[in-house]
């Protein structure tokens, strides 16, 4: 297809104001018998092309409805049910029944357990047995149809086709005139449809070798390992099986694979036998090289249309190598047959799938939340366990400024004595890695002091991780799956998140700081065994019930307070001192406890703000619809946003990721400017590592926000529902927005990176006067 043809066919002209569709011109299949219209747009950009596709899906539903009406009525029969109506027969569950025999209408099968004979009809079929030999195929992999089709497609057809194509440099549509065109849209326009993927002959040679290598591997391991005995045999009219081989692995390999066994088995045997021996390095190298070879080729060809070529070739081979019953259902006419085919394709691809799509996605999303929590808890549990096992937490607690925290030991047999001495640090007896994650300072601040505390925390988080996994599995079960209506109940969900998630968790953290962390900073060890005996404040709950809350702020820690001891310690638990602790250079623990209590109060109140079943509170839809800029000069504001957001999981994910990305970036800044953990401000490497770590995470999360926001505009955006609101106005001004963001990014990138790099290089070369 030349350049002119490419821009005058398909969705490109229809998105640019040209009402042209091949189905209207050529009337192929049965489209001329249906009432449908060509869909088109005028803008000519990517969004217009996707809007054309979305509109065409609506027209496809009209075609489905008309095609359904054209399907002839009357009784019908499922021909396949004949082969499954014997499901309760013991023959199908018998271990000895492990083969399918073709080309025999009636076969006598003798069971070795009962001695009884069974007679069953396998139907007609194409001739696949050669020389009276038939394959005894294992039932667990499905029907013989599966193996015959795909082994043929992967080995003979695909390899020969692509090698010929490489040599002849011809389009596969010319080699196989009747090959199916599935209509997939791959990055390359697909040589199977006469596209323009110009590649060298060597590309095809390597692709052919790739498939041949993998197909041979599949055959070798399938026949030699899956069929561990009695692979090939002859069968008489009486149903007596005569085995060619006696089940010996090597003999079967020679019979089936010939000379291939001598080479490939010699290689594979070393891999199999190498584990746990001196040849393990060779085995791992062999496996690693195979994976590098396979995956590199898959990635190389994934963007060049070869997968399209492969899929269409397999479909062609599937149609040409049918192993099916001789009796097939017949359509009453060609038109009716085409109507059935079009209806099956469109209905199966659009209507039927979409009916279950949203509910399944919602259940998966909800379950994945618990999976994410399980990963976080398991990761933190692992940190606690490894530091307790191989770290020096108890030594570090005694002198946080001078003892270097150990992350874990280094077990590397390649370490010589110089390396062992270089990496033996922090008072350890062997080589270790130093911790720059800040976990020592984190655990010290919240009141942990011993390895026993770390082990207890590791076991507790491991238990919570297991509970999260069970909860995720439970909510994938039909009885506990969340419904679509439940997931779209935005007001109830927001109330739950605001009060239950943020409010209750902040209140619980305040309790931990007051009852455990603050006493530990004053030299008092509070655990479950003395939790009810130690008052966090001398006056207990009296000031709370009498309204004298100011008493909780009196007598704070002095400026001479020695963290972790009672020297200079006060009795206040909720303060607003501001500044940093003179010794630890971190925020005052009593200030942070006050902060979290205030956050808890605000969010517990906010959790009762939106209207639910009780009819009180605000309606989110009413709030958003009321957000209209004064004067009407900026459009309809937020009208239509509630339904738009509530009906698009990509929009919801984009907003969540954008919020989380901004918060993560703020955390990166706050962790060094407002350090919350004791002594972390004096560990400059940890400060730099944590800042870089969180800014990287923020960048990745924001990238996800932009990606899913773009998917929303392509997939879920409804122009009529969002007419002249903030989303529509953003699309109208996208050129100005993108251009301004572009030059702003270039300006900032040059001044924040380019000039700094230039000056750093000049300083490194000790010459600031170079031009």
N, C-alpha and C positions, 0 to 999 in steps of 0.2 A: 504494500500500500504506500503510494507516494504521499508527499506532504499535502498536496491539494485534496487528495481523497480523504486523508485523515481529518482535515478540518471541515470537510463537507459531509461527514457521515457521523452517526451516533449522537451522543448527548451533547457534544460540543456545539453543533449548529442549533440544536433545540434550546440550549441555554443562551443563545445569542439572538433569538428572535425569529429563527427559521422553523416553520412548522413542517417538518419533513421526518417521516418514519418509514423505514424499509418495509415494515409490515403492512403499511397502507399502499405502498407502491407495487410490491411483488405479490401480495396476498398469499404468502406461503403459509403452510400448515392450514388452519381453518380460521384465521383472523378476519377474513372477509365476511364471515357469517355472523360476526359479533358486532354489537353496537358499542364502540369505544372511540375516544378522541385522542389526538396527538397532544401531548403535554409540552409546554414550552415556557421559557422565561426570556427576559430581555437583557439582563445585566451582563451576562457573559463571563462571570467570575466563577470561582469554585463553588461558592454557596448556591449560585443559580443552577449549576449542574446537579448538585445534590438535591435541590428542591424539585428539579425535573424528575429525578429518580423517585423521590417520595410521592410525587403526584402520579407517576406511572404505577406505583404500587396500588394506589386507590383505583386506577382504571383496571388493574389486574383483578381486583375483587369483583368489579362489574363483570369481567370476562368469566370469572369462576361461577358467578350466579347464573349467567346465561348458559354456560357449559353444563352445569348441573341439570338445568331444565332440559337439555338436549340428550341426556343419557337415557337410553331405552329402559322401560320398566320391566316388570315381570320377575319370575323367580330366578334365583342364581344359586350357584354352588361353589363353595371354596374347595378347589381340587386338592389343595395341600392337606386338608383335614384327613384325607384317606390315609396319609402316612403317619398321623398322630393319634388316630382313634384307638390305637392299641397301647396307649401310654401305660395302662395298668397291667399289661401282660408282663409276666416275670422275665420274658426274654430280653426286654429292653433294660432291665436292671441287673441282669446277669453279668458278672465280671467277664465271663468267657465270650460274651457278645462284644466284639471289638472291631468289627469290620463291616463294610458295606460292599456288596457285590453287585455290579452293574451288568446289564444286558441279559439278565435271566429273569423271566417273568415270575417263575416260581422256584424257590430254593428250599431244600430240606435242611433244616438246622438242627443239630443234635446237641443237647445240653449234657455236659459231662457230670453235672451234679444230680440231675433227676432222671436222666436217660430218656426223657420225653422228647418228642419231635414237634417242631413248630413249623408252620407253613405260612409265609407272608408274601405279599405282592409288592415288588419294588418298582413296578411300572417299566415302560420302555426307556430307551435312551440311545445316545450316540455310542458308536463302538470305541472303547478306550483300551480294552484288553488286547494285547498283541501276543500271538502265538499260544493262545490258551492260558496265558499267565494273567492273573489279576492281583491287584494290590489289596492287602488286608490293612485298611486304614483305621487308626484309633479314633473312637467316637469322641473323646473329650475335645478334639479340635473342630468338631462340627462335621458337616457332610463332605463327601468326596469332591463335591462341586467346588468347595473352597480351595482345596489343595490343587486340584487340576487347573483351575482357572488362573490362580495367582502364581503358581510356579511357572506355568507357560508364559504368562504376561511378563513376569520379572526377568526370566532368563531369555527365552527364545525371541519373543516379539520386541521387547524394549531394546535389548542389546543390538539385535540385527537392525532394527529400524534406525536407531540413532547412529550406529556406525555407518550404515548406508547413507544416512543424511549427511554425516560429516564428509564422506568421500564425494558424494554427488552434489553436496551443497544445495539440496532441493528442499522444498517445503514438504512437510509430512502429509499435508492434505493432498498432494499429488501422488505420494506413495500409497496412501490409503484413501481413496476417494470417498468411501462411505463411513469414515470415522466420525464418531459422535462429537458434536460441538456443545459442550456443557454450558458455555456462556459465562465461565468464571472470569473475574477481573483480577489479573495478577499484575505485579509491577511492570513486567514485560508484556506486551500485547499478545504474546502467545504464538509461536510459529505454527501451532496446530490450526490456527485460523488464518494463516497466511499473513502473519504479522511481520514486523520489521526488525526482529532480533537477529542482527548480523553477528555471527560468531565464527571463530576459526574451526577448522576441521579437528584440531587438537582438543578443543573443548568437548567435542562429541566423542572423541576417542577415550578421553579420560572419564567421561560420564558413562560410556558403555562399559569400560573396565570396572568402574565403581559398582554398577549394578550387577555385573557378572560376578565380581568378587563376593558381594553380599549375598547374591542368590545362591552361589555355590556353598557359602558358609551356612546358609539356612538349610539347604538340602543335606549337607553333611551332618550337621548337628541334629536336625529333625529326624532323619532316618536312622541315624546311628545311636542316638540317645533316647528319643521319645519312643521309638519302636525297639525296645530292648531285646526282643526275640521274635522269631518267625516273621520276617519282613515280607518276603515274597513267597507265593505259593501257586499251585495249580489246583483246580477244583473240577471234579467229575460231575456227571449228570445226577449222580446220587447224593451230591453234596459233600463228598469226601475230599478233604484238603490234603494235598501232598506238599510239604514244605521243601523249598529248594535248599535253604540253609538251616542249620540246627540251632540258631539263636546265638551263635558265636559272634561277638562284636566285630572282630577283624575280618572274619569270613563274610559277614553281611556287608561290611564296608567295601570289600573287594568286589563283591557281586554287584552292588549298586553303583559304586562310584568309579570302579576301574582304577586307572592309574592315579586319579585324584587322591585316593587314599594314601598312596606312597608319599606324596608331598605334603598335603594339608594335615594329615594325621600326624606325620612326623613333627610338624610345627606345633600343632595343638597339644600333642601329648606332653611336650616339654612344659607348656603353660600349666596344664592340669596337674602334672606331677611335681611342679616346682614349689608349690606352696609348702612352707615349713621346711624347705631344704636349702641347700647352697645355691640353687638355681632360681631362687625367688626374684632376684633382681631382673633376670632375663624374662621371667614370666610377666612381671609388672611392666617391663619395657614393651613387651609384645602387645599386651592389652592396651597400654597407653598409646602406642603407635597406631593401633587399629582405631581407637576412638578419635585421635587427632585426624587421621585420614578420613574417617567417615564424616565427622562433624564439619571439618573444613570444606569438604566437597558439598555437603548439604547447604552450608551458608553461601558458598560460591555460586551454586546454581539456583538458590531460592529466589534471587532477584532477576533471573534471566529467562523466566518462562518455562523452565524445564519441568517444574512440577505440573504445570498445566499440560505439558506434552505427555508426562507420565500418566496422569489421571485419565486423560482422553484415550491414551493408548490402552490402558487397562480396561476401560469400558468397551473399547473396540474388541479387545481380546475376549472379554467376558461374553459379548454377543456372538462372537465367532466360535467359541469353544463351549457351547452350552452342553451341560450334562443334566437334562431335565426330562420329565415324563413326556411321552410322545403325544399325549392328548393335551392340547392347549385350548384355552377359551378363545373364541373368535368373536370379533366385533361384527355388528350387523352391516356396517358400511365403513369405508375409509374415513368419511367425515366424522362418524360417530366414534371411531377408534381414536382419531386425532383429538376429538373433544375430551374423551376420557383421559388421554395422555396430558393434554394441557391442564385440565382440571387437577389431575393428580400432582403435577409439578407445582402449580401455583398454590393449591390448597395445602399441600404438604410443606411447602417452603415458607408460606406466609401465615395463613389462617390457623392451621392446627398448631404450629409451633408457638405462635404468639399467645394462644389461649393458656398455655402453661408457663410461658417464659417469665413473666413478671413475678408470679408467685414463687417459682423456683429460685429466681435470682434473689428475691427478698429473703427467703429462708437461708440461702447460702451466705448472704451478707450478714444476717443476724448471727449465724453460727460462726462466721469468720471473726466476729468481734471477740467471741470467747476464745477462739484459737489464738488471736493476737495477744489477749491477756495471758493465756497460758505460756506463750513464748516469752513475754516480758518477765513473768514470775519465775519461770525456769532459768532464764538468763541471770537474774539477780540472785537466785538461789545458788547458781554455779559460782558466782563471784564470792558469795559468803563462804561457800564450802572450800574453795581453793585457797582463799586467804587464811581461813582457819587451819587448813591442812598444811600448807607450805609457806605461809606468810610469817610475819613477825609483828602481828597486831598488838599483842600484849607488851612487847618491848617498845614499839612505837608510841603507845599510849603514855609510857613513862617519860618520853622526851620527844615530842612531835617535831621540834625544830631541828634536831640533829640526827635522829635515826631515820635512815632512808626506808620508806615503806616497800615491802617486797610483794610483787604481784603473784609470782609462782616460780617454782624451780625450773631449771633448764636441764632436761635429760637428753643430751645429744652425744652419741658415741664418737662423733667426729671431733669433739673438743679435746685438744691437747692440753698439756699442763699450762702453757702460757694463757690460753683462752679460759681455762678454769680459774686461774688466778685473777684474770682481768674481770670476770663476771661474778666473782665471789664478793658480794657487797652486803651492806645492811646487817652485819653481824651473822650472816648465814654461814653454814659449813660447806656449801658448794655453790656452783654457778646459779644465779637467779636473775630474773627480770625485775626491774624497779617499776613500781606502780605510779603511773601518771594519770590515772583516771579520777582521782579525788575520792575514791570510795572510803579510804581510811578516814579522811576528814569528815565525810558524810556520816559514817557510823559513829565516830567519836562524838560528833555534835548531838546526835539524837539519843545518846546515852548508853551505847554499847561499850563494854570495857574488857571483856574476856573472850577467849576462843569459844567457850561454852555458849556465850551469847550468839556468836556467829553461827555455830552449829545449830542452835535452836531456831534462829531465823531462817537458815537454809532449809531445814526440815519443814518449817511452817509454810514457807513459800512454795516448796515442792508439793505440799499437800494442796495448797490453793491452786497451783498449776494443774494438778490432776482434776480437781473439782471443775476448773474452767473447761478442760477438755471434755469431761463428761457432760457438762452443760451444753457445749457446742454440739456434741453428738445427739443429745436428747432433743435439741430444737431442730434437728434434721429429720426426726421421726414424724410420721404423718399426724400423730395425735397432738404433738407439741409444736408443729410448725406455725410460725406467725402468719396470719392472714394478710392479704393486701390492704384491707380496710384498717386493720390494726396498725400496720406500718405507716399508713397515710394519715393517721390521727395525730396531726402535728402538734396541736395544743397539749394533749396529754403527754406526748413524748417530750416536749420542751419542759413542761412542769416536772416531769420525772428527772430529767437531766439537771435542771437548775437546782431543785431542792434535794433530790435523792443522791445525785452524783456529786455535784459541787458543794452543796450546802452541808449534807451529812458528813462527807469525807473531810471537809475543812474543819467541821466541829470535832470530828474524831481526832484529827491531827492536832488540834488545839489541846485536846485532852492528853494526848501523848506528850506533847511538849511540857505541859503543866505538871503532869504526874510522874514523868520519867526523865525527860531531857534536862529540865531546869534543876531538879534535885541532883542529877548526876553532875551537872556543871558546878554544883556547890559541895561536891564530895559525898553525897548521900546516894547509896545504891538501892534503887527501888525495883523490885521484881514481883512476880505473882505471889510469892510466899509472904511478902510484907506490904503488898499493895494497899490493903485496907487498914493498915496500922499507921502508915506515914501520911500526915496531912500535907498537902502541897502548900498550904498557907497556914500560919499559926491560928487564924481565926476561923478556919474551915469554910463552911457555907453561910456563916452568919451574915457577912456583908452582902451576899447575894439576895437573901430574903428580906433584909432590912433596908435595902436600897442604898447602902453606903459602899457603893462600888469603888469609890476613890481609895478605899483602904487597901485594895489589891495592888495599887500603884505606889504605895508608900514604902520607904526603905528599900530602894533598888540596890543592885550590886554597886560597890564603889569602884572608883577608877584604879584602885590597887588590887582589885580582885584577881586572884590566881586561879585561872580556869581549871575546874576539876577538883578544887579543894574548897574548904570553908573559909579560907583566908580572904578577908575583904568581901565576903558574900553577904547579900541582903536577904529579904524575905518576900519582896514584891514578885508577882507572877504575871501581871498585865501592865506594861508601861508604855510610854511614848517618849523615850529619851532622845532618839535620833543619834546619828553618828555610829561609831564602831567601838567595840570592846578594845581597850588599850593593848592588851596582851595578844589576843587572838586575831586582831584586825578584821573581825567579822561583826555582823549585826548582832545587837543584843538579843539573846534568846527570849527575854520577856517582851521585847518589842515585836518579835515574830509571832509569839503566842497571841498577843493583842491583835495583830494584823489578821491572823487566821480566824480568830473569833469574830472579828468584824466582817470578814468575807463570808463566813458561815451565816451570820445574821442576815446579810444582804441577800444571799442566794436562797435561804429558806423562805424569806418573804417573796422573792421573785418567783419561786416555784408555785406560788398561789395566784399568779397574775393572769394566766390565760384561762379561757372558758373551757370547761369540760362537761361532764354529764350533769353537773349541779346548776348550770345556767348562770353562774356568777363569773365575773372576770371579763377580760377583753377577748375579742375575736381577732385572731391574727389577720384574717382576710380583711376585716373592716379596717384594721390599723394600716395595712399596706395600701388598700384602696384610697384611704384618706390622705396618704402622703403625695399630695399634688403641689408642685411649686406654685407660689402665688403669682397671679397675673396670667397664668397659662402660657407663658412664653417658652417654657422648657418642656412642653408636652404634658402627657398624662401621668408623669411621675412613676409611681409603683403600682399602678393599676394592672391587674392580671398577673402579678408576680406570685401570688400565693399558689394558685393552681399550677402555674408554670413550674415553680420549684417543687411543689408537692408531687407532681406527676413525672419528674425527671430525676432518676437516681444519679445521673451524671452531674446534674446541676448541684444536687445535694453534696455529692462527693467533692466537687470542685470548690464549693464554699467551705466545706470542712477542712480540706487540704490548705486552702488559702489562709484560713484562720490559724490552723496549726503551724503553718510555715512562718507566719508573722510572729506568733508566740514563741516559736523555737529560736528565731533570730533575736527576739527580745531577751530570751533566756541567756543566749550567748553573751549579750552585752551586759546583762545584769549580774552574771556570775563573776565578772571581774570588777565591775564598778560598785556593786552592792553585794559582796561575798557573804553568803549565809552560813558557810561552814567554817568551823574554827580552824585557824592556822592555814587555810587554803590560800590566803592572799600572799603568804610568804613563799609559797611553792610556785615559782614563776613558770617552770616548764609545764606543770599541771594547768596553770591558768591559760597559757597559750594553747595547749592541746585541747582543753575543753572548749575554748572559744572557736578554734578551727573546726572541731568536731560538730558543734551545734550549728555553726553557719553552713557547713556542708550539708547537714541534714535539712536545714531550712531551705537551701537551694533545691535539693532533690524534691522536697515536698511541694514547693512552689511550682516546680516544673510539672508535677502531677496535677496541680490545681489548674494550670493553664491548659494542659492536655485535655482534661475532662470537661473544662469549660468549652473548649473548641468542639469536643464531641457533642456536647449539648446543643450547640448552635447548628451542627450538621444533622444531628439525629432527632432531637426532641423539640427544637424551636418551632413555634407556631406563629406565623406573622399576624394572622387575624386575631389571635388571643392577646398578642402583645403590641397591638397597633399604637404607635406614637408614645409608648412608654419608654423607660430608661434603656431597656434592651434594644428596642428598635432604633432609638436615637444613637446608641453606641454603634450599631451596625451602619447607620447612615454616615457617621463621622469616622469610620474605621481608618480611612486613608490618612486623615489628619492626625488621628491618635497614633497610628503606627509610625508615621514619619517623625512626629515629635519625640516619641519614645526612642526611635532609632538614633536621632542626633544627640539626644540627651545621654543615651548609653555610651555612644562613641566619645562624647565630651568627657563624661565621668571616667570611662575606661582609660582614656589617654592620660588624664591628670592624676588619677589614683593609682594607676598601674605603670603606665609608660614612664612618667617622670620619676616615680619612686625607683623603678628598676634602673633607669639611667643613673640616678644619683647614687644608688647602692653600688652599681658597678664601678662608678668613678671612685667612690670611697674605698672599695675593695682593692683597686689598683693604686690607691694612695695618690691620686692625682685629680683634684677637683677643678683644675683649670683647663682640662682638655675640652676642645670644642664639641 
